[in-house]
Amino acid sequence: MRYEVEINGRTRQVTVNRAGDGFTVAVDGRPFHVDAARVDEHTLSLVIGEEVRLKADTPAAGTTVGSGFSRTRAYDVTIAADAQSSRLAVRVGATALIATLNGRSRPGRQDEGSHGETGPQRVVAPMPGKIVRVLVHNGQAVVTRQPIVVVEAMKMENELRAGRDGTVAEIHAQEGQSVDAGALLVIIQ
């Protein structure tokens, strides 16, 4: 899944994919392997391995290039949502940060309410989780960026929004339902 994350005013492109027991996370194209364990309701213990390119020069055989996760670091990360501002207060060890997940649209993005879009918009679960609230009903008119569904994943609530103006055509999500990443939740015409 791809995310746009703003941290202390700087926007980063983050891609997260499940990899075995952990995740492969790329931040602005730089890959990491992350193992996560829940400490309490708001805290995760992360072990992050940074992928580094290893270069071995062997005169007889030329230069070979390999890669592996050779640098690892551990962090306790505490995340608290501010419901009024849609921002997250994040503490990594002793460092405090303010973050917004998918908080800004960028010019030219095709998935964020382009005026020339036609056809239905499929609102899907960004990651495995549980449906906390369905905020719309069939036939309801919605506007760009209007909250549609709230999904809880890793004890954080993610508010999914309409990508463009339209009408709710189908609702596949039900409160309390567990969903997989990519599961169809709502279709907007």
Order of alpha helices (4+ residues) and beta strands (2+ residues): beta-beta-beta-beta-beta-beta-beta-beta-beta-beta-beta-beta-beta-beta-beta-beta
